[in-house]
Amino acid sequence: MANAITGKMSQKGQVVIPTSIRKILGLKKENGVSFELRNDEIIIKKLPTALNWANLVKQLPVEDIDIDENGHYDSKKSPDFHDWMVNG
């Protein structure tokens, strides 16, 4: 591992994430992290915040669909609707 940084575990089992790594990941106080065990390695990942999720949702495409009383829609006004319904 070329960029390995070492640290120590406290008597309480706590490990400090080095400042350089916190800066790169944008970790701040109260941010959540996940731990994944792979063989003899621990993978630590920053968890997305509510703001991260809100920004992702803003990027989702939106298409308004007018469906008549018979369940039909105008494919010219809603060109992507059929593909979305069939392919998800």
ZILIN-V559900 format. One record per pair of residues at least 4 apart in sequence whose C-alpha atoms are under 8 Angstrom apart, sorted by the first residue. I is the first residue (numbers start at 1). J is the second residue. Records with the same first field share a line. If there is no record, write none. Layout:
I = J ; J
This chain:
5 = 18
7 = 15 ; 16
8 = 15 ; 16
9 = 13 ; 14 ; 15 ; 16
10 = 14 ; 15
17 = 21 ; 22
18 = 22
19 = 23
20 = 24
21 = 25
22 = 26 ; 27 ; 28
23 = 27
25 = 46
27 = 31 ; 46
31 = 46 ; 47 ; 49
32 = 46 ; 47 ; 48 ; 49
33 = 44 ; 45 ; 46 ; 47
34 = 43 ; 44 ; 45 ; 46 ; 47
35 = 42 ; 43 ; 44 ; 45
36 = 42 ; 43 ; 44
37 = 41 ; 42 ; 43
38 = 42 ; 43
48 = 52 ; 53
49 = 53
50 = 54
51 = 55
52 = 56
53 = 57
54 = 58
55 = 59
56 = 60
63 = 78 ; 80 ; 81
64 = 78
65 = 73 ; 77 ; 78 ; 81
66 = 73 ; 74
67 = 71 ; 72 ; 73 ; 74
68 = 72 ; 73
73 = 78
74 = 78
75 = 79 ; 81 ; 82
80 = 84
81 = 85
82 = 86
83 = 87 ; 88
84 = 88
